[in-house]
Amino acid sequence: MKREEARKKAEELVSKMTIEEKASQLRYDAPAIKRLGIPDYNWWGEGLHGVARAGQATVFPQAIGIGATFDPELAWEISSVIAEEGRAKYNAYSSHGDRGIYKGLTFWSPNVNIFRDPRWGRGHETYGEDPFLTKSLGVAFVKGLQGDGETMKAAACAKHFAVHSGPEADRHHFDAEVSKKDLWETYLPAFEGLVKEAGVEAVMGAYNRVNGEAACASTVLQEILRGEWGFQGHFLSDCWAIRDFHENHMITSTPVESAALAINTGCDLNCGSTYQYVLKAYEKGMVSEETITEAAVRLFTCRFMLGLFDGSEYDSIPYTRVECPEHLALAEKAAAESFVLLKNNGILPLNADKLHTIGIIGPNADSREALVGNYHGTASRYVTIQEGIQDYLDGKVRVLTSIGCDLFRDRTEHLAAVQDRLAEAAVVAENSDIVLLCVGLDETLEGEEGDTGNSYASGDKEGLQLPQVQTELMETVAAAGKPVILCLMAGSDIDLSYAAEHFDAVMMLWYPGAMGGKAFARVLFGEEEPGGKLPLTFYQNLSSLPAFTDYSMKGRTYRYMEEEAQFPFGYGLTYGDVCVTDAGFTCGRTPEEGLKAQVTAKVENRSDRISSDVIQVYVRNTRSPFAVPNPQLFGFRRVRLSPHEKAEVVIPLPAEAFMVVNEDGQKIFDQDQFEIYTGTSQPDDRSVFLTGKKPILSCVTVPLV
């Protein structure tokens, strides 16, 4: 149903409601209005990488892993499955009268905040540190989730608007101060893309303030969202964020004032309980009935667009589509495509026929928690790394295992001595031909405030080091003198200097989803390639970064950093050898379409195996004083080539690639001279050194007027 038609139906229905009934519908747990035939509806749903918190569902790799795929088509496929399973579950549950929390069709995903600082515990909920990559994947995710049918398949939500990325401990009272240049250059582009290109139905505000205004009641942000971008969907608060107005931000004095401020500034839906005071604010003359009516109309417009009153073409999706074989296969494919091979001295892929004994060591080797990240669903079966290898080898190779150490505590058994499993790990390593060492984190060590244990700061990391017990485990395994493949399961930058020096291969697995172990086994033994690229920078250390609370981009991420990365954004090895052999640039400008530009890359697989890689295009403005200092990603395309196959790949570049953002936050064409780099990684010296491949450089003049 088109928005215009849905809005008319919503206006007609809301006109029949009393002021009390209208106000009641502005809560996330909207009650039924039986006299009008309106059932209850709970707006709170999660679908970041699979339908979450509502029973069984296909569990895909965490969002940061999806970011590592550099594959918008895959993101679209994943979100289409999430919507399909959400519909299947809604159809089944509502037929039994169950419309409880997490069981609706409004999913508060994706998270398109920028992972600007590696300490942020929620960074793995995002697609990484780059605005263009985040926008590209986010747009695809929204389109897949919402579908292109007569009704919306499900409703997506862009969060957390805007300028939100920690610290978690301070989020309820913190003021994120940001320049206009950084706001428009870094923090807003993904949201703008989701609104203007994908038609995202909902936008969620953040907990913090932005330049003094609460993000959930910001006149500046609302003017951008609804004024400049023309957003017509509904806006909602983060959960209990409006309560922060009077309890933590101290910008209001009472819940009544907070409710009035939020709804008057354009917040239609309250995740929390403060909107129970909306009627009191109305009685005091602080909120008009027209404002309450408009919020209710926007919310019912969404429900009509979902076909919740008139029916939908998705009403017949059966429950049997949940975790069906096709969806599990997609989860396995996504996991393999997300793995980033950071080092390989030639040991990978392994040949099982040449192995007698393989050792699997580490706290994340047999951990379900390390598969799923946060905001996850519940799988009917989890395949851990250890289980995946055991299943794949099926007894043909002896597998020895040891947890080695706890994830962060100093012992695995309460009454045991410190590091009670180190000797076992050493014995396993000594008796193995090769060792898989599985270390890292899980959602108990990096995540949202309140979700994590006490080992880190309210969900954020304090540094880039693994817990000390895991560092000692790595040293113990290295001392055995056997070939070691380090498998890192985490959602963020971890210092890998020791691993890179002492181990034969290093692979980043992120939180790969319920099928992660099955996918890893196929990659380890060469049936599939590790397909991922880093969607964030792995820094040498934190010394060059500004304070965590500083939202300036100076020195942050690959676009602004001044020092060499440990592993650069966009980097990732493969088993094959895909190279860019030549690249051409064409562009033109018409009054109707504006600037149109593209890179045509000639690529070749120089290996004897099928190989996939990501062709990346970076643009650098060489003259403007407002330019981002380092070349910036503005185009990419995943390719898959047969042995020795050659192909041409056309990669369009947006007009923004040739624009800069000035100090007033204005996007302008400032200079016409650009450097364009085309390759399989970014063009910094570290990438070239690690890959041995220098990107093709084109120096071009672009017609800006």
C-alpha positions in Angstrom: 0.0 0.0 0.0 1.4 3.4 -1.0 2.1 5.8 1.9 -0.5 8.3 0.6 -3.3 5.7 0.7 -2.2 4.3 4.0 -2.1 7.8 5.6 -5.6 8.5 4.5 -6.8 5.3 6.1 -4.8 6.2 9.2 -6.3 9.7 9.4 -9.8 8.2 9.1 -9.2 5.6 11.8 -7.5 8.0 14.2 -10.3 10.6 13.8 -12.6 8.1 15.5 -10.4 7.9 18.6 -10.7 9.9 21.8 -7.7 11.9 23.0 -7.0 9.2 25.6 -7.1 6.5 22.9 -4.8 8.4 20.6 -2.3 9.0 23.5 -2.3 5.3 24.4 -1.1 4.4 20.9 2.2 6.3 21.3 3.7 3.7 23.6 5.8 0.8 22.2 3.3 -1.5 23.8 0.2 0.0 22.3 -3.0 -1.5 23.8 -6.0 -2.7 21.9 -8.9 -0.4 21.2 -11.6 -3.0 21.0 -14.5 -0.7 20.1 -12.7 0.1 16.9 -11.5 -3.4 16.2 -7.8 -2.4 16.7 -5.7 -5.2 18.3 -2.8 -4.6 20.6 0.6 -4.1 18.9 4.1 -4.2 20.3 6.4 -2.0 18.2 9.6 -3.4 19.8 11.3 -5.9 17.4 14.9 -6.6 16.7 16.4 -8.0 13.5 20.0 -6.9 13.3 21.3 -10.2 11.9 18.2 -12.4 12.2 14.9 -12.1 14.0 16.0 -11.7 17.6 14.4 -12.6 21.0 11.3 -14.2 19.6 12.1 -17.9 19.5 13.9 -19.8 16.8 15.3 -18.0 13.8 18.2 -18.2 11.4 21.2 -16.5 13.1 23.4 -14.7 10.5 26.8 -13.2 11.2 26.8 -10.1 13.4 26.5 -6.8 11.5 30.2 -6.1 11.5 30.7 -9.4 9.7 28.1 -8.4 7.2 30.1 -5.2 6.8 33.2 -7.2 6.1 31.6 -8.9 3.1 31.5 -5.6 1.2 28.5 -7.2 -0.5 25.2 -5.2 -0.7 23.5 -8.0 -2.6 24.2 -10.3 0.3 23.0 -7.8 2.8 19.7 -7.6 0.8 19.4 -11.3 0.7 19.9 -11.5 4.5 17.4 -8.9 5.3 14.9 -10.4 3.0 15.2 -13.6 4.9 14.8 -11.7 8.2 11.6 -10.2 6.9 10.3 -13.5 5.7 11.0 -15.2 9.0 9.5 -12.3 10.8 6.3 -12.6 8.8 6.2 -16.3 9.3 6.5 -15.9 13.1 4.0 -13.0 13.2 1.5 -15.0 11.2 1.8 -18.0 13.5 1.9 -16.1 16.8 -0.9 -13.7 16.1 -3.2 -16.5 15.0 -2.9 -17.6 18.6 -3.5 -14.1 19.9 0.1 -13.5 20.8 1.3 -10.0 19.8 3.9 -9.7 22.5 7.2 -7.9 22.6 9.7 -8.9 19.7 6.8 -10.6 17.8 5.8 -7.7 15.5 6.9 -6.6 12.1 8.7 -3.4 13.1 12.4 -4.2 13.4 14.7 -1.7 15.0 17.5 -2.3 12.6 19.9 -1.5 11.0 22.4 0.3 13.2 24.2 2.7 10.9 26.2 4.6 13.4 29.9 5.0 12.5 32.4 2.8 14.4 34.7 5.8 15.0 36.6 4.4 18.0 37.7 0.8 18.5 36.8 1.0 22.2 33.1 1.3 21.6 31.4 -1.9 22.8 28.5 -1.7 20.4 30.7 -1.2 17.3 30.0 -4.7 16.1 26.4 -3.8 15.7 27.4 -1.5 12.8 28.9 -2.0 9.4 32.2 -0.4 10.3 33.9 2.9 10.2 33.3 4.2 6.7 30.3 6.3 5.8 30.0 5.1 2.2 30.3 1.4 3.0 27.8 1.8 5.9 25.3 3.6 3.6 25.7 1.1 0.8 25.0 -1.9 3.0 22.4 -0.1 5.1 20.4 0.9 2.0 20.5 -2.7 0.7 19.4 -4.0 4.1 16.5 -1.7 4.3 15.3 -2.4 0.8 15.5 -6.2 1.5 13.7 -5.9 4.8 10.9 -3.7 3.6 10.5 -5.4 0.2 8.9 -4.0 -2.9 5.4 -5.6 -2.6 2.0 -4.0 -2.4 2.5 -3.9 1.4 5.8 -3.6 3.3 7.2 -7.0 4.2 8.5 -5.5 7.4 9.4 -2.0 8.6 13.1 -1.1 9.1 14.5 1.5 11.5 17.7 3.5 11.1 19.4 4.0 14.4 20.7 5.8 16.4 20.1 9.3 15.0 22.7 10.7 15.2 26.3 11.2 16.4 26.2 8.2 18.7 29.1 5.8 19.3 30.0 5.7 23.0 31.1 5.8 25.6 28.4 3.4 26.9 28.9 4.4 30.5 28.2 8.0 29.7 25.5 7.7 27.1 22.6 8.8 29.4 24.1 12.2 30.2 26.8 12.7 27.6 26.8 15.6 25.1 28.4 14.7 21.8 29.9 17.9 20.5 30.5 17.8 16.8 31.5 20.3 14.1 29.2 20.9 11.2 31.9 19.4 8.9 32.2 16.2 10.8 28.4 16.0 11.2 27.7 16.1 7.5 30.9 14.4 6.3 30.9 11.4 8.7 27.8 11.0 10.9 24.9 11.8 8.7 25.6 10.3 5.2 24.4 6.8 6.0 21.1 8.1 7.6 20.6 10.4 4.6 21.0 7.4 2.2 18.6 5.2 4.2 15.9 8.0 4.1 16.3 9.3 0.6 17.4 6.1 -1.3 15.8 3.3 0.7 12.7 5.0 2.1 13.4 3.7 5.6 10.1 3.7 7.6 11.5 4.6 11.0 14.3 6.5 12.6 15.3 6.0 16.2 16.9 8.8 18.2 20.0 8.3 20.4 20.4 8.5 24.2 23.0 11.3 24.2 22.7 15.0 23.5 24.1 16.4 20.3 25.6 19.9 20.6 23.4 20.5 23.7 20.1 19.1 22.4 18.8 15.7 23.4 19.0 13.6 20.2 15.4 12.4 20.8 14.2 16.0 20.9 16.6 17.9 18.7 15.2 20.7 16.6 18.3 20.7 14.5 18.3 17.0 13.7 14.5 17.0 13.1 14.8 19.9 10.6 17.5 17.9 8.8 15.4 14.7 8.9 12.0 15.9 8.0 12.9 19.3 6.5 15.9 18.8 4.3 15.5 15.0 3.6 11.7 14.9 3.5 11.4 11.9 5.9 7.7 10.9 6.2 7.9 7.8 8.4 7.8 7.7 12.2 10.4 8.7 14.7 10.9 6.9 18.0 13.0 7.2 21.1 15.7 4.8 22.2 14.5 2.8 25.1 13.9 5.0 28.2 15.9 7.8 26.5 13.1 10.4 27.2 13.4 9.6 30.9 17.0 10.8 30.6 15.8 14.3 29.8 14.9 15.0 33.4 16.9 12.3 35.3 20.3 12.7 33.6 20.6 15.4 30.9 18.7 17.8 33.2 17.2 19.7 30.3 13.7 19.3 31.9 12.5 19.0 35.4 9.7 16.5 35.3 8.4 13.5 33.3 5.5 15.7 32.1 8.0 18.3 30.7 10.1 15.5 29.1 7.1 14.0 27.4 6.0 17.4 26.1 9.5 18.2 24.8 9.8 14.9 23.0 6.5 14.9 21.2 6.5 18.6 20.4 9.9 18.0 18.7 8.7 15.2 16.5 9.1 12.0 18.5 6.0 9.9 17.7 6.7 6.7 19.6 8.2 6.2 23.1 10.2 3.1 23.9 9.8 3.5 27.6 7.1 4.8 29.9 7.4 8.6 29.9 4.6 9.0 27.3 2.1 7.9 30.0 2.5 11.6 30.9 1.5 12.9 27.5 -2.2 13.3 28.6 -1.0 15.2 31.7 1.0 17.5 29.4 -2.1 17.9 27.2 -4.2 18.9 30.2 -1.6 21.4 31.2 -1.7 23.0 27.7 1.9 21.9 27.0 0.9 19.7 24.1 -1.9 20.2 21.5 -4.3 17.6 20.4 -3.1 18.2 16.8 0.4 17.1 17.8 -0.9 13.9 19.5 -3.1 13.2 16.5 -0.2 13.6 14.0 2.0 11.2 16.0 -0.8 8.6 16.1 -1.5 9.1 12.3 2.2 8.4 11.5 2.1 5.2 13.6 -1.1 3.9 12.1 0.2 4.8 8.6 3.0 2.3 9.2 0.5 -0.4 10.4 -1.6 0.1 7.3 1.5 0.0 5.1 2.3 -3.4 6.7 -1.2 -4.6 5.8 -2.1 -5.2 9.5 -5.7 -4.2 8.9 -6.5 -4.9 5.3 -4.3 -8.0 4.8 -1.0 -8.6 3.0 0.4 -10.8 0.3 2.7 -12.1 3.0 0.0 -13.4 5.3 0.3 -16.9 3.8 4.0 -17.3 4.6 4.1 -20.5 6.7 6.1 -21.0 9.9 8.1 -23.7 8.2 10.1 -21.0 6.4 11.8 -20.3 9.8 15.3 -21.8 9.7 14.6 -23.7 6.5 17.5 -25.2 4.6 17.8 -22.3 2.1 18.1 -19.8 5.0 20.7 -21.9 6.8 22.7 -22.2 3.6 22.6 -18.4 3.2 23.9 -18.0 6.8 26.7 -20.3 6.0 27.6 -18.5 2.8 27.5 -15.1 4.6 29.9 -16.4 7.3 32.4 -17.6 4.8 32.2 -14.3 2.9 32.8 -12.4 6.2 36.0 -14.1 7.3 39.1 -11.9 6.8 42.4 -13.6 6.2 45.0 -11.2 7.7 48.1 -13.4 7.4 49.0 -16.6 5.5 52.5 -17.8 5.1 51.2 -20.5 2.7 49.9 -22.9 5.3 46.2 -22.3 4.2 44.2 -23.9 2.9 44.9 -27.1 4.8 45.1 -30.5 3.2 43.3 -33.0 5.4 45.0 -35.9 3.7 48.4 -34.7 5.0 47.3 -34.4 8.6 47.3 -37.0 11.3 46.4 -34.9 14.4 44.9 -31.4 14.7 44.7 -29.5 17.9 41.9 -27.0 18.6 42.6 -24.8 21.6 41.1 -21.7 23.1 38.1 -20.3 25.0 36.2 -19.5 21.8 36.8 -22.8 20.1 33.6 -24.5 21.4 31.7 -21.3 22.4 28.2 -20.7 21.2 28.4 -17.2 22.7 31.2 -16.3 20.4 29.1 -17.2 17.4 26.3 -14.8 17.9 27.4 -11.3 19.1 24.5 -9.4 20.6 20.9 -8.6 19.5 20.9 -12.2 18.3 18.1 -14.8 17.7 17.9 -18.3 19.0 19.1 -21.1 16.6 17.9 -24.7 16.8 21.5 -25.8 16.2 24.8 -24.0 16.7 28.0 -25.3 15.0 31.0 -24.0 16.9 34.4 -23.8 15.4 35.4 -27.0 17.1 32.3 -28.9 16.1 32.6 -27.7 12.5 36.1 -29.1 12.2 35.1 -32.4 13.9 32.1 -32.8 11.6 34.1 -31.9 8.5 36.9 -34.4 9.3 34.5 -37.1 10.4 37.1 -39.1 12.2 39.6 -39.1 9.3 42.0 -36.9 11.3 42.4 -37.2 15.1 41.2 -34.0 16.8 42.6 -33.0 20.2 41.0 -30.1 22.1 41.5 -27.9 25.1 39.8 -24.7 26.3 43.2 -23.5 27.3 41.9 -20.8 29.6 38.7 -19.0 30.5 37.6 -16.1 28.4 38.9 -13.6 31.0 38.9 -15.1 34.4 42.1 -16.5 35.8 40.9 -20.1 36.1 38.2 -22.3 34.5 37.2 -24.1 37.8 36.4 -22.3 41.0 38.7 -24.4 43.2 41.5 -24.8 40.7 44.9 -23.1 40.6 45.5 -20.0 38.4 45.6 -20.9 34.7 44.5 -24.4 35.4 44.2 -25.4 31.7 47.5 -24.1 30.3 49.3 -27.4 30.8 46.5 -29.2 28.9 46.8 -26.7 26.1 50.6 -27.2 25.9 50.1 -31.0 25.8 47.5 -30.7 23.0 49.8 -28.5 21.0 52.8 -30.8 21.4 50.8 -33.8 20.2 49.3 -32.1 17.1 50.6 -31.6 13.6 48.9 -28.2 13.5 47.0 -26.0 16.0 43.9 -23.9 15.6 44.0 -21.3 18.4 40.6 -19.7 18.9 40.7 -16.6 21.1 38.8 -13.3 21.3 35.8 -11.8 23.0 32.0 -12.3 23.1 29.0 -10.1 24.1 30.0 -10.4 27.8 33.1 -8.4 27.1 32.0 -6.0 24.4 28.4 -4.9 24.0 25.8 -2.5 25.2 25.8 -0.9 28.6 24.1 -3.2 31.0 24.6 -6.3 28.8 28.2 -7.1 29.7 30.1 -8.3 32.8 32.4 -6.3 35.0 35.6 -7.0 33.2 35.2 -4.1 30.8 33.7 -0.6 31.2 30.0 -0.8 30.8 30.4 -2.7 27.5 33.2 -0.7 26.1 36.8 -2.0 25.8 39.5 -0.3 27.8 42.2 -1.1 25.2 43.1 -3.3 22.3 44.6 -6.1 24.2 43.0 -9.5 24.7 42.4 -10.5 28.3 45.7 -11.4 30.0 44.8 -15.1 30.4 44.5 -15.3 26.6 47.8 -13.6 26.1 49.5 -16.2 28.3 47.7 -18.9 26.3 49.1 -17.6 23.0 52.6 -17.6 24.5 52.2 -21.2 25.8 51.0 -22.4 22.4 53.7 -20.6 20.5 56.3 -22.2 22.8 55.3 -25.7 21.5 56.9 -24.9 18.2 54.0 -26.2 16.1 52.4 -24.5 13.1 49.5 -22.3 14.5 46.5 -20.7 12.8 45.1 -18.0 15.0 41.3 -17.7 14.8 40.1 -14.4 16.3 36.4 -14.2 17.2 35.5 -10.6 18.1 33.6 -7.6 16.9 36.3 -5.0 16.9 40.0 -4.1 16.6 42.2 -6.4 18.7 46.0 -6.0 18.9 47.4 -8.8 16.7 51.1 -7.9 16.8 52.1 -11.0 18.7 50.0 -13.3 16.6 51.3 -11.8 13.3 54.9 -12.3 14.5 54.6 -15.8 16.0 51.8 -17.6 14.1 51.6 -19.0 10.5 48.2 -17.6 9.7 45.7 -15.2 11.3 42.0 -15.1 10.4 39.3 -12.7 11.7 36.0 -14.6 12.1 34.0 -11.9 13.8 30.8 -13.3 15.4 29.9 -15.6 12.5 26.4 -16.8 13.3 25.0 -20.2 14.2 26.5 -21.8 11.1 30.0 -20.2 11.7 31.8 -23.4 12.5 30.5 -25.2 9.4 31.5 -22.3 7.2 34.9 -22.1 8.8 35.7 -25.8 8.2 35.0 -25.4 4.5 37.2 -22.3 4.3 40.0 -23.9 6.4 40.2 -26.8 4.0 39.8 -24.8 0.8 36.3 -25.6 -0.3 35.6 -21.9 0.0 37.8 -18.8 0.2 37.8 -16.4 3.1 35.9 -13.6 1.4 36.0 -10.6 3.8 37.7 -7.3 3.9 38.3 -5.2 7.1 35.4 -2.7 7.5 37.5 -0.9 10.1 41.1 -0.1 10.9 43.2 -2.2 13.1 45.4 0.3 14.9 48.9 -0.2 16.2 47.8 1.1 19.5 45.5 3.9 21.0 48.2 6.5 21.5 47.4 8.3 18.2 43.6 8.5 18.8 41.8 11.4 20.5 40.0 10.8 23.7 37.0 8.4 23.5 34.7 11.3 24.3 36.1 13.5 21.5 33.8 13.2 18.5 36.2 15.0 16.2 37.3 12.8 13.3 40.9 14.1 13.4 43.2 11.2 13.6 40.4 8.7 13.4 39.7 5.9 10.9 41.5 5.3 7.7 40.2 8.6 6.3 41.9 10.8 8.8 44.6 8.7 10.5 48.2 9.9 10.3 50.1 6.8 11.4 50.5 3.3 9.8 47.8 0.8 10.6 48.5 -2.6 12.0 46.0 -3.9 9.4 44.3 -1.4 7.2 40.6 -0.8 6.4 39.7 -2.7 3.2 42.5 -5.3 3.6 42.0 -9.0 3.4 43.8 -11.9 1.7 42.4 -14.7 -0.4 43.7 -18.1 -1.5 43.6 -17.0 -5.2 45.3 -14.1 -6.9 42.8 -11.6 -8.3 44.5 -8.5 -9.6 43.5 -5.2 -11.2 45.6 -4.9 -14.4 44.2 -1.7 -15.7 41.5 0.9 -14.9 39.8 3.7 -16.9 37.7 6.6 -15.7 34.9 8.2 -17.6 32.5 11.0 -16.5 30.1 13.5 -17.8 27.5 16.0 -16.7 24.0 16.8 -17.9 21.5 19.3 -16.6 19.0 16.5 -16.0 21.2 13.9 -14.2 24.1 16.0 -13.0 27.5 14.4 -12.7 27.8 10.7 -13.8 31.1 9.0 -13.3 32.4 5.4 -13.3 35.6 3.3 -13.2 36.0 0.4 -15.6 38.5 -2.0 -14.1 40.2 -4.9 -15.9 40.7 -7.8 -13.5 42.4 -11.1 -13.8 42.6 -14.2 -11.7 46.2 -15.3 -12.0 45.7 -18.4 -9.8 44.7 -22.0 -10.6 41.6 -21.9 -8.4 38.3 -20.1 -8.5 38.8 -16.9 -6.5 36.7 -14.0 -5.3 37.8 -10.6 -4.2 36.5 -7.1 -3.8 37.5 -4.4 -6.3 37.7 -1.1 -4.4 37.8 2.4 -5.7 39.2 5.3 -3.6 39.1 9.0 -4.5 41.3 11.7 -3.2 40.8 15.4 -3.8 44.3 16.8 -4.2 43.7 20.5 -3.9 40.7 21.5 -1.7 41.5 22.7 1.9 38.3 20.9 2.9 39.2 17.5 1.5 39.5 14.4 3.7 43.3 13.9 4.0 43.4 10.3 2.8 41.9 8.6 -0.2 38.3 7.6 0.6 36.2 4.6 -0.5 33.5 5.6 -3.0 33.0 2.4 -5.0 33.4 -1.3 -4.7 32.3 -4.5 -6.4 32.7 -8.2 -5.4 33.9 -10.4 -8.2 34.2 -14.2 -8.6 36.5 -15.5 -11.3 37.4 -18.9 -12.6 41.1 -19.9 -12.8 43.0 -17.4 -15.1 39.7 -15.7 -16.1 39.8 -12.1 -17.2 36.9 -9.7 -16.8 35.8 -6.1 -17.0 34.1 -4.6 -13.9 32.2 -1.3 -14.1 31.9 0.5 -10.8 29.8 3.7 -10.6 31.0 6.6 -8.5 28.5 9.0 -6.7 28.8 12.7 -7.2 29.8 12.9 -3.5 33.1 11.4 -4.5 34.1 14.7 -6.0 32.6 16.9 -3.4 33.9 18.2 -0.1 32.2 19.4 3.0 33.2 22.8 4.2 33.3 24.1 7.8 29.6 25.1 7.5 28.6 21.6 6.7 27.9 22.4 3.1 28.6 19.8 0.3 30.3 21.7 -2.5 32.3 21.1 -5.7 35.5 22.9 -4.8 38.3 21.6 -7.0 38.4 19.5 -10.2 41.7 17.6 -9.7 41.4 14.1 -8.3 43.4 10.9 -7.7 41.5 7.7 -8.2 42.9 4.4 -7.0 41.5 1.0 -8.1 42.6 -2.2 -6.5 41.8 -5.0 -4.0 42.6 -2.8 -1.0 43.1 0.8 -0.1 46.2 2.6 -1.5 48.2 3.1 1.6 51.8 1.7 1.9 50.8 -0.9 4.5 48.1 -2.4 2.2 50.6 -2.6 -0.7 53.2 -4.2 1.6 50.8 -6.8 3.0 49.2 -7.7 -0.3 52.0 -7.1 -2.7 49.6 -5.4 -5.0 49.8 -1.7 -5.9 46.5 -0.2 -7.0 46.1 1.5 -10.4 46.3 5.2 -10.0 44.4 7.6 -12.3 44.9 11.3 -12.1 41.8 12.9 -13.5 40.0 16.2 -14.1 36.3 16.2 -13.4 33.8 18.6 -15.1 32.2 20.2 -12.0 30.1 22.8 -13.8 
